[in-house]
Amino acid sequence: MNTKPRLAVLSGVLPFPGRSGQQQRVANKLRAFREQFHVTFITIAASDQVEQVRAQLTGCVDDVILLQWPALDKWQVRWRYVLPELAYVARTGAKRSNYWLSQIAFTPENLQTAVAGHEPFDVVVFEYWHAHQAAPFWQATGARCILDMHDILWQSYDRQLQARPLPTFLRRRMVARYRRQEEKAWTYFDGLITINSAEHDYVAQRLPRTPLYYAPMGVDLTLWPYSWQPADPPRIGYYGGLGSSHNQRDALLVYEQIMPQVWVQFPDAELWLVGSNPPEHILELGRQDPRVQVTGFVEDVAAVLRTLALVICPWQGRYGFRSRLIEVMATGVPIVASADAAYGMDFVHGKGIFFADDDTTMAKYALRLLDDKPFCHSQSQVARRQVEQRYSFEDTYVRLATQLHDWLPQSEKP
């Protein structure tokens, strides 16, 4: 007889194929949760993918509940949702994806039908806040509802809008409306999971009586062993999904602003742009400049990372969590990054990672690492040590699972 508490994960993000940080986080939590809970995964799938999704989830969880999407590839079905979708976005300030998750997929009515015949859950973990209106349904069954924020989304929304040609007053108004929606959604939950320490403090100020759990993006260090073996001539890397316009801008900044300063002293140095889905203008860099390598998707990315002398990350925007920094440093590669890139991650400057907020200073740190091999080697070792001390699988996801397991009896209503 199963005596484990019953936990459900309500998610529009699947734990596979694991190419994004979102998917990796969901997969790692499921793995940790199963040690202490009976885990059910509740998600959505198109009608022609139900069996495939179910089969792939079977090895990750104890039970699977699938809700089917409408046949949106058929215009006769899709057109019915156009006006309600636009009205929802105009009324709430939320994004279109919020509409589909909250108003179409994870409605209380759909969920009630989907879980009919299943034993009640003790706790339901929501991935992102979009389906918050379903929380009262679960709470009425006696379940505790926990939100894994992943990050504070209104901050990333602000960053997205800055890339559009919008008047400042309009952008601020749109962000303020989205922020109100998101922060109101937090109040629906019995507890929240934060992803970086700065965001944890932010939420604690707004919800001082709500239990908060800090669970950053950890890694299984057995899958990311220390393996630094820098190539000669030296390789400087940029690492991130290149399908993102934000990452494309950062990669170009490294190429156009930082590498010219490096090439003055190290003319044979190579720039490696490591990331999936590079657009044509990024691929063109590799075709036009023999010093640039654009890898595209790499199955064993650690095998590429370990050949890099260092990685540069000029990310802008204080939100979320840069899980790629963890992977790079776990492999033993030193990093030169903006302070924004590691915001809320509690890394110590000068211990495998160097913070700089302008191109000249980034180039200076990169040149120092390239010019002093013994120094670079020592920085490689302390980079790994910082990850071991803060971001192992056990210190992040296993700790979260234990905290939730221990919290459940305390949270029961008298």
C-alpha positions in Angstrom: 0.0 0.0 0.0 1.4 3.4 -1.0 1.9 5.6 2.1 3.7 8.5 0.4 1.8 11.9 0.2 0.2 12.4 -3.2 1.7 15.3 -5.2 0.4 16.6 -8.6 2.4 18.8 -10.9 0.2 21.0 -13.1 2.3 22.1 -16.0 2.2 23.4 -19.6 5.9 22.6 -19.8 7.0 19.1 -20.4 10.2 17.6 -18.8 11.6 16.6 -22.1 13.6 16.7 -24.4 15.5 18.8 -21.8 17.0 21.4 -24.2 15.6 24.4 -22.3 16.1 25.5 -18.7 12.4 25.2 -18.2 12.3 21.6 -19.2 15.3 20.7 -17.2 13.8 22.3 -14.1 10.6 20.4 -14.4 12.5 17.1 -15.0 14.8 17.7 -12.0 11.9 18.5 -9.7 10.0 15.3 -10.8 13.0 13.2 -10.1 13.4 14.7 -6.6 9.7 14.6 -5.8 9.4 10.9 -6.5 11.7 10.0 -3.7 9.2 11.4 -1.1 5.8 11.7 -3.0 3.6 9.7 -5.2 3.8 12.0 -8.3 1.1 12.7 -10.9 1.8 14.9 -13.9 -1.1 16.8 -15.3 -0.5 18.5 -18.7 -2.0 19.1 -22.1 -1.4 17.4 -25.4 -2.7 17.7 -29.0 -5.0 14.8 -29.9 -2.4 13.2 -32.2 0.3 13.4 -29.6 -1.5 12.0 -26.5 0.0 8.5 -26.6 3.5 9.7 -27.4 3.5 12.2 -24.5 2.0 9.6 -22.2 4.8 7.1 -23.1 7.6 9.7 -22.6 6.1 10.7 -19.2 5.7 7.2 -17.9 9.3 6.8 -16.7 9.3 10.2 -15.0 6.3 10.0 -12.8 3.9 7.5 -11.1 0.8 8.6 -12.9 -0.2 10.8 -15.9 -3.3 12.9 -16.6 -3.6 14.4 -20.0 -6.0 17.1 -21.1 -6.4 17.5 -24.9 -6.1 20.8 -26.7 -8.8 21.8 -29.2 -7.9 21.0 -32.8 -6.4 24.5 -33.4 -4.7 23.4 -36.6 -8.2 23.5 -38.2 -9.4 27.0 -39.0 -13.1 26.0 -38.3 -12.0 25.5 -34.7 -9.3 28.1 -34.3 -11.5 31.1 -35.4 -13.9 30.5 -32.4 -11.1 31.5 -30.0 -9.8 34.6 -31.8 -12.1 37.2 -30.3 -12.1 35.8 -26.8 -8.4 35.6 -26.8 -8.0 39.2 -27.9 -10.6 40.4 -25.4 -8.8 38.6 -22.6 -5.4 40.1 -23.5 -7.0 43.6 -23.7 -8.8 43.2 -20.4 -6.1 41.8 -18.3 -2.8 42.9 -19.9 -1.7 39.3 -19.9 -0.1 37.5 -22.8 -1.8 35.2 -25.3 -0.2 32.1 -23.8 -1.8 33.1 -20.4 -5.2 32.9 -22.1 -4.7 29.4 -23.5 -3.4 28.0 -20.2 -5.9 29.6 -17.9 -9.0 29.9 -19.9 -8.9 26.9 -22.2 -6.6 24.2 -20.8 -6.5 24.3 -17.0 -10.0 25.5 -16.1 -11.6 24.1 -13.0 -14.2 22.4 -15.2 -11.6 20.6 -17.3 -9.6 19.6 -14.2 -12.6 18.3 -12.3 -13.4 16.0 -15.3 -9.8 14.9 -15.7 -9.2 13.9 -12.1 -12.6 12.1 -11.6 -11.8 8.7 -10.1 -8.4 9.6 -8.9 -7.5 9.8 -5.2 -7.3 13.3 -3.8 -3.9 15.1 -3.8 -2.1 16.4 -0.8 -0.3 19.1 -2.7 -0.4 20.5 -6.2 2.6 22.3 -7.7 1.8 24.8 -10.4 4.5 25.6 -13.0 4.2 29.4 -13.5 1.3 31.5 -12.3 -0.9 31.4 -15.4 -3.4 28.8 -14.2 -3.8 30.4 -10.8 -7.6 30.5 -11.1 -7.5 26.7 -10.7 -6.0 26.9 -7.2 -9.4 27.3 -5.4 -10.6 24.1 -7.1 -7.7 22.1 -5.7 -7.9 23.8 -2.3 -11.6 22.8 -2.0 -10.5 19.2 -2.3 -8.1 19.6 0.7 -4.9 20.0 -1.4 -2.2 22.7 -0.7 -1.3 24.7 -3.8 2.3 25.7 -4.4 3.5 28.0 -7.2 6.9 27.5 -8.7 7.4 31.0 -10.1 10.4 30.1 -12.3 11.1 33.8 -12.2 9.2 37.1 -11.8 7.6 37.2 -15.3 6.7 40.9 -15.3 10.4 41.7 -15.3 11.1 39.5 -18.3 8.0 41.0 -20.0 9.4 44.4 -19.5 12.6 43.3 -21.2 10.7 41.9 -24.1 8.8 45.1 -24.6 12.0 47.2 -24.6 12.9 45.5 -27.8 9.8 46.8 -29.5 9.3 50.3 -30.9 6.8 51.4 -28.2 6.5 54.8 -26.5 7.9 54.6 -23.0 4.7 55.6 -21.3 2.8 52.8 -23.1 5.5 50.2 -22.2 5.3 51.2 -18.6 1.6 51.0 -18.6 1.6 47.5 -20.1 4.2 46.3 -17.7 2.3 47.8 -14.7 -0.9 46.0 -15.7 0.9 42.7 -16.2 2.7 43.1 -12.9 -0.7 43.6 -11.1 -2.0 40.4 -12.7 1.0 38.4 -11.7 1.4 39.6 -8.2 -2.3 39.2 -7.5 -2.0 35.6 -8.7 0.6 34.9 -6.1 -2.0 35.4 -3.4 -4.0 32.4 -4.6 -1.3 30.0 -3.4 -0.5 28.4 0.0 3.2 28.7 -0.7 5.6 29.8 -3.4 9.0 28.6 -4.8 11.5 31.2 -5.8 14.4 30.8 -8.1 17.0 33.4 -7.0 17.7 35.1 -3.7 16.9 38.6 -4.9 13.5 37.6 -6.1 12.9 35.6 -2.9 13.5 38.8 -0.9 11.2 40.7 -3.3 8.3 38.3 -2.8 8.9 38.1 1.0 8.3 41.8 1.3 5.0 41.6 -0.5 3.7 38.3 1.0 5.3 38.2 4.5 2.9 35.5 5.8 3.2 33.1 2.8 5.6 30.2 3.1 8.5 30.7 0.6 10.9 28.1 -0.6 14.2 29.0 -2.3 15.0 26.4 -5.0 17.5 27.7 -7.6 18.4 25.8 -10.8 20.7 23.0 -9.6 22.5 20.5 -11.7 23.4 16.8 -11.3 27.1 17.1 -10.9 27.6 13.5 -12.1 26.2 14.6 -15.5 28.4 17.8 -15.5 31.8 16.6 -14.3 34.8 18.9 -14.0 36.5 18.4 -17.4 38.2 21.6 -18.4 40.7 21.1 -21.2 41.1 24.4 -23.1 42.1 24.1 -26.7 45.0 25.9 -28.4 44.6 28.4 -30.0 42.3 29.7 -27.3 38.5 29.6 -27.6 36.3 32.2 -26.1 32.7 31.1 -25.9 29.2 32.5 -25.8 26.6 30.0 -24.6 22.8 30.3 -24.9 19.9 29.4 -27.1 20.3 31.4 -30.2 16.7 31.3 -31.2 16.2 34.1 -28.7 16.5 37.6 -29.9 17.9 38.6 -26.5 20.7 36.0 -26.9 21.3 37.0 -30.5 22.0 40.6 -29.4 24.4 39.4 -26.7 26.3 37.1 -29.1 26.7 40.0 -31.6 27.8 42.3 -28.8 30.6 39.8 -27.9 31.6 39.5 -31.5 31.4 43.2 -32.4 32.5 45.0 -29.2 34.5 42.6 -27.0 36.4 40.3 -29.4 38.1 43.0 -31.4 39.8 44.1 -28.2 40.8 40.5 -27.5 42.1 39.9 -31.1 44.5 42.8 -30.7 46.6 40.7 -28.3 45.4 37.2 -29.4 44.8 37.4 -33.1 44.4 33.6 -33.4 41.8 33.4 -30.7 38.5 31.9 -31.8 34.9 32.9 -30.9 32.6 29.9 -30.4 28.9 30.6 -30.4 27.3 27.6 -28.7 23.5 27.3 -28.8 20.6 25.8 -30.7 18.6 27.4 -33.5 21.0 30.1 -34.7 19.3 32.4 -37.2 20.8 33.1 -40.6 22.6 36.3 -39.6 24.4 34.4 -36.8 25.3 31.6 -39.2 26.6 34.1 -41.6 29.2 35.2 -39.1 30.8 31.8 -39.1 30.8 31.7 -42.9 32.4 35.2 -43.3 34.9 35.1 -40.4 37.1 32.0 -40.0 37.7 33.0 -36.4 34.0 32.3 -35.6 32.5 28.9 -35.0 28.7 28.6 -34.8 27.9 25.1 -33.4 24.1 25.0 -33.6 22.5 22.3 -31.4 25.1 20.1 -29.7 24.0 16.7 -28.2 26.9 16.6 -25.7 27.4 20.3 -24.9 29.8 19.7 -22.1 32.2 18.2 -24.6 32.3 21.6 -26.4 32.3 23.7 -23.2 35.3 22.0 -21.7 37.5 23.2 -24.7 36.7 26.8 -24.0 39.3 29.0 -22.2 36.4 31.2 -20.9 32.8 32.2 -21.6 31.5 35.8 -21.9 27.9 36.5 -20.8 26.8 40.2 -21.2 23.2 39.6 -20.3 21.0 42.6 -19.4 18.0 42.4 -17.2 17.7 41.5 -13.5 15.3 38.6 -13.4 15.2 34.9 -13.6 18.2 32.6 -13.3 21.0 32.0 -15.8 21.2 28.2 -15.6 23.8 28.2 -18.4 26.3 29.8 -16.0 25.9 26.9 -13.7 26.6 24.4 -16.5 29.7 26.3 -17.7 31.2 26.7 -14.2 30.4 23.0 -13.3 32.5 22.0 -16.3 35.3 24.2 -15.0 35.2 27.1 -17.5 35.8 30.6 -16.0 33.2 33.2 -16.9 33.2 37.0 -17.5 29.7 38.3 -17.0 27.6 41.3 -16.4 26.3 41.7 -12.8 22.8 41.3 -14.2 23.6 37.9 -15.6 24.2 36.5 -12.1 21.8 38.7 -10.2 20.4 36.9 -7.2 22.7 33.9 -7.7 25.1 34.8 -4.8 28.3 34.1 -6.8 31.5 35.6 -5.4 33.3 37.9 -7.8 36.9 36.7 -8.6 36.1 33.0 -7.8 35.7 31.6 -11.2 33.4 34.4 -12.4 34.2 38.1 -13.0 31.6 40.8 -13.1 31.9 43.7 -15.5 29.2 46.0 -16.9 31.0 47.5 -19.9 32.7 46.1 -23.0 36.2 47.4 -22.1 36.2 45.8 -18.6 34.9 42.5 -19.9 37.7 42.5 -22.5 40.2 43.3 -19.7 39.1 40.3 -17.6 39.1 38.1 -20.7 42.7 39.1 -21.6 43.8 38.6 -18.0 42.6 35.0 -18.1 44.1 34.4 -21.5 47.4 36.0 -20.6 48.0 34.1 -17.3 47.5 30.3 -17.8 48.2 29.4 -14.1 45.7 32.0 -13.0 43.1 30.8 -15.5 43.6 27.2 -14.2 43.1 28.2 -10.6 39.9 30.1 -11.6 38.7 27.0 -13.4 38.9 25.1 -10.1 37.2 27.6 -8.0 34.4 28.0 -10.6 33.6 24.3 -10.1 33.8 24.7 -6.3 31.3 27.5 -6.3 28.8 25.3 -8.1 29.5 22.4 -5.8 28.8 24.6 -2.8 25.6 26.1 -4.0 24.0 24.3 -6.9 24.2 20.5 -6.6 21.0 18.5 -7.3 20.9 17.6 -3.6 21.2 21.2 -2.3 18.5 22.4 -4.6 15.8 20.0 -5.8 16.2 17.3 -3.1 16.1 20.0 -0.4 12.9 21.4 -1.9 11.2 18.1 -2.0 12.2 17.5 1.7 11.0 20.9 2.7 7.6 20.4 1.0 7.2 17.0 2.6 8.0 18.3 6.0 5.7 21.3 5.5 2.6 19.4 4.6 1.6 18.3 8.1 2.3 21.8 9.5 0.0 23.3 6.8 -3.1 21.3 7.5 -6.0 23.3 8.6 -7.4 22.5 12.0 
